[in-house]
Amino acid sequence: MAAEQRGRVIVGVDGSLGSLRALRQAVTEARRRHSTLAAVHVRAPVRPNAQATFSGFPDPMPWPGPEVGRSLDREAEGLVATCMDEGLGGPPEDLAVHVVVAVGTARVSLVQLVRCDNDLLVVGTSRRRRGALRHRSIARYCIAHADCPVLVVPPDDFARTVQRERHWYRSAWRHDPWKRFDRQDDDRDAQARRGRRSNTVP
């Protein structure tokens, strides 16, 4: 079967636990389909100071040159290599792996990388608040706009446990009762300092 008939397996990688599981699932699918694996990381574009541009004042920061973009591309490639080491123990030797660095928004860039309806787009997802909203919006956009099948990979038990503990620690710190007493002590100290200053005779 020709390579263009088999299509590619495209997976988005951003370093999160969900993307690591999606990467492992994408490798499994690429082996099953005997196709090429495209590991994609989408980075933000290099832009000048937006506030200075809209205000009309000169921007004290120089316009980013092409070397800045190349440096960011190398960092993105290093992130994909790190994800392969952590999630797979290294790049799979039995597959043709292409590392792709795209510039823009993740959901649009992933959809634009689809070449034919034989491709397979693999995206990870999360089940916790901020990460969930971001990853679910990417998955929904890909399902609605991609011209190929989309495989949405849910987080595994370990990722759910880590996300649950992170959420618990944030909630515990936000609702820590000792923070209220520390704030009251700080207010009393500030009032005492103001009282001493007002009672001081020049």
C-alpha positions in Angstrom: 0.0 0.0 0.0 1.4 3.4 -0.9 2.3 5.9 1.8 -0.2 8.5 0.6 -2.9 5.9 0.7 -2.1 4.9 4.3 -2.0 8.5 5.4 -0.2 9.9 8.5 -0.9 9.8 12.2 -0.7 13.3 13.5 -0.5 13.9 17.3 -0.3 17.2 19.2 2.4 17.3 21.9 2.6 20.1 24.5 4.4 18.3 27.4 1.3 17.6 29.5 0.4 14.2 30.8 -2.6 14.1 28.5 -0.4 14.7 25.5 2.1 12.0 26.6 -0.7 9.4 26.6 -1.9 10.7 23.2 1.6 10.3 21.9 1.7 6.7 23.1 -1.7 6.0 21.5 -0.5 7.6 18.3 2.5 5.3 18.1 0.2 2.3 18.6 -2.0 3.6 15.8 0.9 4.3 13.5 2.2 0.8 13.9 -1.2 -0.7 13.3 -1.6 1.3 10.1 2.0 1.1 9.0 2.1 4.8 8.5 4.2 7.8 9.3 4.0 9.5 12.7 4.0 13.3 12.8 4.6 14.7 16.3 3.4 18.3 16.3 4.1 21.1 18.8 2.4 24.4 18.2 4.2 27.5 19.6 3.0 31.1 19.8 4.1 33.5 17.1 6.7 36.1 17.8 5.0 39.5 18.0 6.1 43.0 18.9 4.9 44.9 21.9 1.1 45.2 21.2 0.6 48.0 23.7 3.2 50.2 22.0 1.7 49.4 18.6 -1.8 50.4 19.5 -0.8 53.5 21.6 1.4 54.9 18.9 4.5 55.4 21.1 7.8 53.9 20.0 8.5 50.4 21.1 11.6 50.3 23.4 12.0 46.6 22.5 13.6 45.8 19.1 11.5 44.0 16.5 12.3 40.3 16.9 14.5 39.0 14.1 14.4 35.6 12.4 17.0 34.2 14.8 14.3 34.5 17.6 11.9 32.3 15.6 14.7 29.8 14.9 15.6 29.7 18.6 11.9 29.1 19.6 11.7 26.3 16.9 14.7 24.6 18.5 13.1 24.8 21.9 9.9 23.3 20.5 11.9 20.5 18.9 13.6 19.8 22.2 10.3 19.7 24.0 9.0 17.0 21.5 12.2 15.0 22.0 11.8 15.2 25.8 8.2 14.0 25.5 9.3 11.1 23.4 12.0 10.2 26.0 9.5 10.5 28.9 6.5 8.9 27.2 8.1 6.3 25.0 11.7 5.8 26.2 13.0 7.4 23.0 11.9 7.8 19.4 10.4 4.5 18.1 12.9 2.9 15.8 10.4 0.9 13.8 8.5 4.1 12.6 9.2 7.1 10.5 8.8 10.0 12.8 8.6 13.6 11.7 8.8 16.4 14.2 6.7 19.4 13.1 6.8 22.8 14.7 3.8 24.9 13.8 3.2 28.6 14.6 -0.3 29.8 15.7 -3.1 28.3 17.7 -3.1 24.6 18.5 -6.5 23.7 17.2 -6.2 25.5 13.9 -2.7 24.4 13.2 -3.5 20.7 13.9 -6.4 20.8 11.5 -4.4 22.6 8.8 -1.8 19.8 8.9 -4.3 17.2 7.7 -3.6 16.4 4.1 -6.1 13.7 3.2 -9.0 11.8 4.7 -6.8 8.8 5.3 -4.9 10.7 8.0 -5.6 10.2 11.7 -5.5 13.1 14.1 -4.8 12.2 17.7 -5.4 14.7 20.5 -5.3 14.4 24.3 -7.8 15.8 26.7 -8.1 16.6 30.4 -10.9 16.5 33.0 -9.9 19.4 35.2 -11.1 23.0 35.0 -8.6 25.1 33.2 -6.7 22.4 31.4 -10.1 20.7 30.6 -11.5 23.8 29.0 -8.5 24.3 26.8 -8.0 20.6 25.7 -11.8 20.0 25.2 -12.0 23.1 23.0 -9.1 21.8 20.9 -10.7 18.3 20.6 -14.1 19.7 19.7 -12.7 22.1 17.1 -10.7 19.2 15.5 -13.7 16.9 15.4 -15.8 19.7 13.8 -13.3 20.9 11.2 -10.7 18.2 10.5 -11.1 16.4 7.1 -10.0 13.1 8.7 -10.9 10.8 11.6 -10.1 12.3 15.1 -9.1 10.1 18.0 -9.6 11.9 21.4 -7.5 10.2 24.1 -8.8 10.7 27.7 -6.3 10.9 30.6 -5.2 7.8 32.4 -5.6 7.1 36.1 -2.2 8.6 37.0 -3.0 11.8 35.2 -6.4 12.0 36.8 -4.8 11.5 40.2 -2.2 14.2 39.6 -4.8 16.7 38.4 -7.1 15.8 41.3 -4.3 16.5 43.8 -3.3 19.7 42.2 -6.9 20.9 42.3 -7.1 19.8 46.0 -3.9 21.7 46.9 -5.1 24.9 45.1 -8.5 24.7 46.9 -6.9 24.0 50.3 -4.6 27.0 49.9 -7.4 29.2 48.7 -9.6 28.3 51.7 -6.8 28.0 54.3 -8.2 29.4 57.6 -4.7 30.4 58.8 -4.4 32.9 56.0 -7.2 34.9 57.5 -5.4 35.0 60.9 -2.1 36.0 59.2 -4.0 38.8 57.4 -5.5 40.0 60.7 -2.0 40.0 62.4 -0.6 42.0 59.5 -3.5 44.5 59.8 -2.9 44.9 63.6 0.8 45.4 63.0 0.1 48.1 60.4 -2.3 49.9 62.7 0.2 49.8 65.5 2.9 51.3 63.3 0.5 54.0 62.2 -0.4 54.7 65.8 3.2 55.1 66.8 3.9 57.5 64.0 0.9 59.6 64.9 1.9 59.8 68.6 5.5 60.8 67.7 6.2 64.4 68.5 8.4 66.1 65.9 
